[in-house]
């Protein structure tokens, strides 16, 4: 009976150590999935603790083999065995949870992102519009939007093809994302039309931002020249309509219509300019 118990204890010792080593695998995988930051550092600390636990496990097991009774050795071995099993379950579940969260987050991002321009799509735009409009109505806060359209974009597609046109749209999306503030939002409204939401911004400040953005777009090389592909340097211009929330607006659709009309007014008056829905223009 004693020999059989020793065999069981020895088996548990070996299995416990193996479980602890295996526990490190999902933890290392989890760490690789995490972005840089304090959370990643804490998981690295946990790895160190598991390694320390493995060393302690081996030390205590060896000590009890020579210095403890069979009963004490059995109890300690069982405690350490279930401790290692607990570590394994925690690390495995944590990895699965992290992968599931990452998968859900990726799907959510894809659901609200325009795949070509890598900015928000119209569905997400409408959600943000209603949120910001509701805040402005409730708390009487300033709120403005910009409606932007690329001038003569059809010429780019007709001259160089839609592949080059897609490059222009991608680069424009990146330019605008880098230009706007952290509190602002940008989304593709349709075709080459883009809407930018400017919370806590009145019409005059929105017009100033629109003018700076118009200038940035005008100066930016969207596609460099490529003699092998027969592409000359491509620059674009944009017409931008500005609309500010004002008390008395019935809904957010009215605000969008004002920005849209202002944008088309800018196009009619020569393009590559901004126009405020109150009638103010900027060349």
Secondary structure as UniProt FT lines:
FT   HELIX           2..33
FT   HELIX           38..67
FT   HELIX           70..112
FT   TURN            115..117
FT   HELIX           122..139
FT   STRAND          143..150
FT   TURN            151..152
FT   HELIX           153..160
FT   HELIX           162..179
FT   TURN            182..183
FT   STRAND          185..190
FT   TURN            191..192
FT   STRAND          193..199
FT   HELIX           203..219
FT   TURN            227..230
FT   STRAND          238..244
FT   TURN            247..248
FT   HELIX           252..268
FT   TURN            269..270
FT   STRAND          274..276
FT   TURN            277..278
FT   STRAND          281..282
//
